[in-house]
Amino acid sequence: MAASPLVTAFALGPAADIIERHAGWPTVERSFRAASLPLQVIEERQVYIPYAAEATLIEHAAREIGDANLALHIGRAFAFKDLGVYGRYVVMAPTLVGALERALRGIRYASNTGMFAMDVGVRDVRITFSSGIEGQPGAHHIHAGTLLLTADLIRQYAGRQWKPIRVELDQAKGPNLDSAEELFEAPVVFGCAEPAIVFELGLLQQPNLQPIPAREQLTLADLRQMVRDRPRKDVQSVVEAVLRLRLLDGATDIDGTSEAVGLGPRTLQRRLNSEGASYRDLVESIRRKRATSLLLETPTQVADIAIAIGYSTSGHFIRAFRRWTGLTPEAYRRTMLATHATMSA
């Protein structure tokens, strides 16, 4: 079982833009800090982040701004096709039913717990969404925003003037939610068991209004890459993903990681041990990979690399690096770059 649901970070760029527009950059910084997310992830769209962290970020910003519909404003700031390879694969389908089937099958490449389901009735079709973080703070923001993106997908086939029959949200109607119907352009039913969007049955066979030229179509090789990149569900993989993210801020402490994963530190250690791993070893592995990449691909000074990967002093980093490779960082850099130059000659 996954320790923490993960999702790609494509929504964070639009989220930061909308939050800054509403309340200024300090609110962006506070919201990312509340979610234990480094600001660098705004540009690192193809990384995986804890789903609950994204929900926490939007919930914090929505409360600070005083806008319960913040997720819908974020959802309107980008389109389904902007969800990386997964989004482009979905919107390339020749018909709406094909696109929805791709969305249902392919969601696992964007999230390790997200699920779409399609219920075809006599007169209408109901698309439901599950994030895997139901009941957690801010989850309803994720659900509402995802339904808005689903509406964008349907409009690629039904036309920009199309409106849903209704939208169902898994949240109670509050004093600031009246404008949700305006943002969805449809009647909204609150307090439902699961989030859903309902539309006319006759739309399923609608052709793509923006057909994709053959030269731009995703190939089987692209789909295979999606399989390689999709988030795994074992605890070790989740912790590695969170550590890579936290290392952007130079943080590796187990308390912060366990909070992001959604487990206590001791429970996290036990889960890792059951998979034959340890937190200390994972930190060492992530640090080593990051350090060698910085040494070989950038001119960054050793002291700066030490800070970047969470060491308090360059001496601690040098000793650790010698333990990993048998060389000091500078000697490793010289040796590897010289070897590469010789092989390239």
C-alpha positions as CSV (number, residue, x, y, z in Angstrom):
1,M,0.0,0.0,0.0
2,A,1.3,3.5,-0.8
3,A,2.5,5.5,2.1
4,S,1.5,8.7,0.4
5,P,-0.5,9.5,-2.8
6,L,1.7,11.3,-5.3
7,V,0.9,13.5,-8.2
8,T,2.8,15.4,-10.9
9,A,3.5,19.0,-10.0
10,F,2.0,20.6,-13.2
11,A,-0.6,22.5,-11.2
12,L,1.9,24.3,-9.0
13,G,3.0,26.8,-11.6
14,P,-0.5,28.1,-12.3
15,A,-1.3,27.9,-8.6
16,A,1.6,30.2,-7.8
17,D,0.6,32.6,-10.5
18,I,-3.0,32.8,-9.4
19,I,-2.1,33.2,-5.7
20,E,0.4,35.9,-6.4
21,R,-2.1,37.7,-8.5
22,H,-4.7,37.6,-5.7
23,A,-2.5,38.3,-2.7
24,G,1.1,38.9,-3.7
25,W,4.3,36.8,-3.6
26,P,4.6,36.6,0.3
27,T,1.3,34.6,0.3
28,V,2.9,32.2,-2.3
29,E,5.9,31.8,0.0
30,R,3.8,31.1,3.1
31,S,1.5,28.7,1.3
32,F,4.4,26.6,-0.1
33,R,6.1,26.7,3.3
34,A,2.8,25.5,5.0
35,A,2.8,22.5,2.5
36,S,6.5,21.8,3.0
37,L,7.1,22.3,-0.7
38,P,10.2,24.2,-2.0
39,L,9.5,27.1,-4.3
40,Q,11.9,25.5,-6.9
41,V,9.2,22.9,-7.7
42,I,7.2,25.6,-9.5
43,E,9.6,25.2,-12.4
44,E,10.2,21.4,-11.9
45,R,6.8,20.4,-13.3
46,Q,7.7,16.7,-14.1
47,V,8.4,15.8,-10.5
48,Y,6.1,14.0,-8.2
49,I,4.9,15.6,-5.0
50,P,2.7,14.4,-2.1
51,Y,-1.0,14.9,-3.2
52,A,-1.8,16.0,0.3
53,A,0.9,18.7,0.1
54,E,-0.8,20.2,-3.0
55,A,-4.1,20.2,-1.2
56,T,-2.5,21.8,1.9
57,L,-1.0,24.5,-0.3
58,I,-4.3,25.5,-1.9
59,E,-6.2,25.2,1.4
60,H,-3.7,27.6,3.1
61,A,-3.8,30.1,0.3
62,A,-7.6,29.9,0.0
63,R,-7.9,30.7,3.7
64,E,-5.4,33.5,3.6
65,I,-7.0,35.1,0.5
66,G,-10.5,34.4,1.7
67,D,-11.6,32.7,-1.6
68,A,-13.1,29.2,-1.2
69,N,-13.1,28.9,-5.0
70,L,-9.4,29.4,-5.4
71,A,-8.9,25.9,-6.9
72,L,-11.4,26.8,-9.6
73,H,-9.5,29.9,-10.5
74,I,-6.3,27.8,-10.7
75,G,-8.1,25.2,-12.8
76,R,-9.2,27.9,-15.3
77,A,-5.6,29.1,-15.6
78,F,-4.5,26.0,-17.6
79,A,-5.9,23.2,-19.7
80,F,-6.0,19.4,-19.6
81,K,-3.4,19.2,-22.3
82,D,-1.0,21.0,-20.0
83,L,-0.7,17.9,-17.8
84,G,2.5,16.7,-19.4
85,V,2.7,13.6,-21.6
86,Y,-0.4,12.2,-19.9
87,G,-2.5,15.3,-20.8
88,R,-1.3,15.4,-24.4
89,Y,-1.9,11.7,-24.9
90,V,-5.5,12.1,-23.7
91,V,-6.4,15.1,-25.8
92,M,-5.0,13.5,-29.0
93,A,-7.8,10.9,-29.1
94,P,-10.1,11.2,-32.2
95,T,-13.4,11.1,-30.2
96,L,-14.5,12.2,-26.7
97,V,-15.2,8.6,-25.6
98,G,-11.6,7.8,-26.7
99,A,-10.2,10.7,-24.7
100,L,-12.2,9.7,-21.6
101,E,-11.0,6.1,-21.9
102,R,-7.4,7.3,-22.2
103,A,-7.9,9.5,-19.2
104,L,-9.3,6.6,-17.2
105,R,-6.5,4.3,-18.2
106,G,-3.6,6.8,-18.1
107,I,-4.3,8.6,-14.9
108,R,-1.9,6.2,-13.1
109,Y,0.9,7.9,-15.0
110,A,0.1,11.2,-13.4
111,S,-0.8,9.9,-9.9
112,N,-0.3,6.7,-8.0
113,T,-3.7,6.8,-6.5
114,G,-5.9,9.1,-8.7
115,M,-8.8,7.4,-10.4
116,F,-11.5,8.4,-12.9
117,A,-14.6,6.3,-13.5
118,M,-17.2,6.6,-16.2
119,D,-20.9,5.6,-15.7
120,V,-22.9,5.6,-19.0
121,G,-26.6,6.0,-18.4
122,V,-29.6,6.0,-20.6
123,R,-29.4,9.7,-21.4
124,D,-26.2,11.0,-19.7
125,V,-22.7,10.2,-18.7
126,R,-21.3,10.7,-15.2
127,I,-17.5,11.0,-14.7
128,T,-16.3,10.6,-11.1
129,F,-12.9,11.3,-9.7
130,S,-11.0,9.9,-6.6
131,S,-7.7,11.3,-5.5
132,G,-6.9,8.9,-2.7
133,I,-6.7,11.8,-0.1
134,E,-10.4,12.0,0.5
135,G,-11.1,13.4,4.0
136,Q,-7.8,15.2,4.3
137,P,-7.6,19.0,4.6
138,G,-7.9,20.7,1.3
139,A,-8.9,17.5,-0.7
140,H,-12.1,19.1,-1.9
141,H,-10.0,21.8,-3.7
142,I,-8.2,19.0,-5.6
143,H,-11.5,17.4,-6.6
144,A,-13.1,20.6,-7.7
145,G,-10.1,21.7,-9.8
146,T,-9.9,18.3,-11.4
147,L,-13.5,18.4,-12.4
148,L,-12.9,21.8,-14.0
149,L,-10.0,20.3,-16.0
150,T,-12.3,17.5,-17.1
151,A,-14.8,20.1,-18.3
152,D,-12.0,21.6,-20.4
153,L,-11.3,18.2,-21.9
154,I,-14.9,17.7,-22.9
155,R,-15.0,21.2,-24.5
156,Q,-12.2,20.1,-26.8
157,Y,-14.8,17.9,-28.4
158,A,-18.1,19.5,-27.6
159,G,-17.0,23.1,-28.3
160,R,-16.2,26.0,-26.0
161,Q,-19.8,26.9,-25.5
162,W,-20.7,23.6,-24.0
163,K,-21.9,23.4,-20.4
164,P,-22.2,20.4,-18.1
165,I,-25.7,19.2,-17.1
166,R,-24.5,19.5,-13.5
167,V,-21.4,19.2,-11.3
168,E,-21.4,17.3,-8.0
169,L,-18.9,18.3,-5.2
170,D,-17.9,16.5,-2.1
171,Q,-18.0,19.6,0.1
172,A,-20.6,21.5,2.1
173,K,-21.9,24.7,0.5
174,G,-20.4,27.6,2.4
175,P,-21.1,31.4,2.3
176,N,-18.5,32.0,-0.4
177,L,-19.3,29.2,-2.8
178,D,-22.2,30.7,-4.7
179,S,-19.9,31.7,-7.5
180,A,-18.9,28.1,-8.1
181,E,-21.8,27.7,-10.5
182,E,-20.5,30.7,-12.5
183,L,-17.1,29.2,-12.7
184,F,-18.3,25.8,-13.7
185,E,-21.0,27.3,-16.0
186,A,-23.4,24.7,-14.6
187,P,-25.7,23.8,-11.7
188,V,-23.6,22.7,-8.7
189,V,-24.8,20.1,-6.1
190,F,-22.9,20.3,-2.8
191,G,-22.5,17.6,-0.1
192,C,-22.2,14.7,-2.6
193,A,-20.5,11.4,-1.7
194,E,-18.0,11.8,-4.6
195,P,-17.1,14.6,-7.0
196,A,-18.6,14.1,-10.5
197,I,-19.4,15.9,-13.7
198,V,-22.5,14.9,-15.8
199,F,-23.0,15.5,-19.5
200,E,-25.1,14.4,-22.4
201,L,-24.8,10.8,-23.7
202,G,-24.8,12.0,-27.3
203,L,-21.4,13.8,-26.9
204,L,-19.4,10.6,-26.5
205,Q,-18.9,10.2,-30.3
206,Q,-18.1,13.8,-30.9
207,P,-14.9,14.2,-33.0
208,N,-11.9,16.1,-31.8
209,L,-12.3,19.8,-32.8
210,Q,-8.5,20.2,-32.7
211,P,-7.2,17.2,-34.5
212,I,-3.5,16.6,-34.0
213,P,-1.1,16.4,-37.1
214,A,0.5,12.9,-37.5
215,R,3.9,14.4,-36.9
216,E,2.8,15.5,-33.4
217,Q,1.0,12.3,-32.3
218,L,2.4,10.5,-29.3
219,T,3.9,7.2,-30.2
220,L,4.2,3.8,-28.5
221,A,7.7,4.9,-27.4
222,D,6.2,7.9,-25.6
223,L,3.7,5.7,-23.8
224,R,6.5,3.4,-22.7
225,Q,8.3,6.4,-21.3
226,M,5.2,7.2,-19.3
227,V,5.3,3.7,-17.9
228,R,8.9,4.2,-16.8
229,D,8.2,7.5,-15.2
230,R,5.0,6.8,-13.4
231,P,5.0,7.0,-9.6
232,R,5.4,3.7,-7.8
233,K,3.5,2.7,-4.7
234,D,6.0,1.1,-2.4
235,V,7.1,3.2,0.6
236,Q,10.7,3.4,-0.5
237,S,9.8,4.9,-3.8
238,V,7.5,7.5,-2.2
239,V,10.2,8.5,0.3
240,E,12.8,8.8,-2.5
241,A,10.4,11.1,-4.4
242,V,9.9,13.3,-1.3
243,L,13.6,13.4,-0.5
244,R,14.5,14.5,-4.1
245,L,11.9,17.2,-3.7
246,R,13.0,18.3,-0.2
247,L,16.7,18.3,-1.3
248,L,15.9,21.3,-3.5
249,D,15.8,23.2,-0.1
250,G,18.7,21.2,1.3
251,A,16.5,19.4,3.8
252,T,16.8,15.7,4.6
253,D,15.5,15.4,8.2
254,I,13.2,12.5,8.9
255,D,10.6,14.6,10.7
256,G,10.0,16.8,7.7
257,T,9.9,13.8,5.3
258,S,7.6,11.7,7.5
259,E,5.2,14.7,7.7
260,A,5.2,15.0,3.9
261,V,4.6,11.3,3.5
262,G,1.8,11.2,6.1
263,L,3.4,8.8,8.6
264,G,5.1,9.2,11.9
265,P,8.9,8.9,11.9
266,R,8.9,5.5,13.7
267,T,6.2,4.1,11.4
268,L,8.1,5.4,8.4
269,Q,11.2,3.6,9.6
270,R,9.3,0.4,10.2
271,R,7.7,0.5,6.7
272,L,11.1,1.0,5.1
273,N,12.7,-1.8,7.1
274,S,9.9,-4.1,6.0
275,E,11.0,-3.4,2.4
276,G,14.7,-3.9,3.2
277,A,15.6,-0.2,3.3
278,S,16.5,2.4,5.8
279,Y,15.9,6.1,5.9
280,R,19.6,6.8,6.5
281,D,20.6,4.8,3.4
282,L,18.0,6.5,1.2
283,V,19.3,9.9,2.3
284,E,22.9,8.9,1.5
285,S,21.8,7.5,-1.9
286,I,19.9,10.7,-2.9
287,R,22.7,12.9,-1.6
288,R,25.3,10.9,-3.5
289,K,23.4,11.1,-6.8
290,R,22.7,14.8,-6.4
291,A,26.3,15.6,-5.5
292,T,27.9,13.7,-8.4
293,S,25.5,15.3,-10.8
294,L,26.4,18.8,-9.5
295,L,30.1,18.0,-9.6
296,L,30.1,16.7,-13.2
297,E,27.5,18.9,-14.8
298,T,28.0,22.3,-13.1
299,P,31.0,24.4,-11.9
300,T,29.5,24.7,-8.5
301,Q,32.0,25.0,-5.6
302,V,32.3,22.0,-3.2
303,A,31.2,24.2,-0.3
304,D,28.1,25.2,-2.1
305,I,27.3,21.6,-3.1
306,A,27.6,20.6,0.6
307,I,25.0,23.2,1.6
308,A,22.8,22.3,-1.3
309,I,22.5,18.6,-0.3
310,G,22.0,19.3,3.4
311,Y,25.5,19.2,5.0
312,S,26.3,21.8,7.7
313,T,29.9,22.0,6.6
314,S,32.0,21.1,3.6
315,G,34.2,18.9,5.8
316,H,31.2,16.7,6.6
317,F,30.4,16.5,2.9
318,I,34.0,15.7,1.9
319,R,34.2,12.9,4.4
320,A,30.9,11.4,3.3
321,F,31.9,11.7,-0.4
322,R,35.3,9.9,0.3
323,R,33.3,7.1,2.0
324,W,31.0,6.8,-1.1
325,T,33.7,6.9,-3.8
326,G,37.1,6.7,-2.2
327,L,37.9,10.2,-3.6
328,T,37.4,13.8,-2.5
329,P,34.8,15.7,-4.5
330,E,37.5,17.7,-6.3
331,A,39.5,14.6,-7.2
332,Y,36.3,12.9,-8.4
333,R,35.4,15.8,-10.6
334,R,38.9,16.0,-12.1
335,T,39.1,12.2,-12.7
336,M,35.7,11.8,-14.2
337,L,35.9,14.9,-16.4
338,A,39.3,13.8,-17.7
339,T,38.0,10.3,-18.4
340,H,35.1,11.7,-20.3
341,A,37.4,14.0,-22.3
342,T,39.6,11.1,-23.2
343,M,36.7,9.0,-24.3
344,S,35.3,11.8,-26.4
345,A,38.6,12.5,-28.2
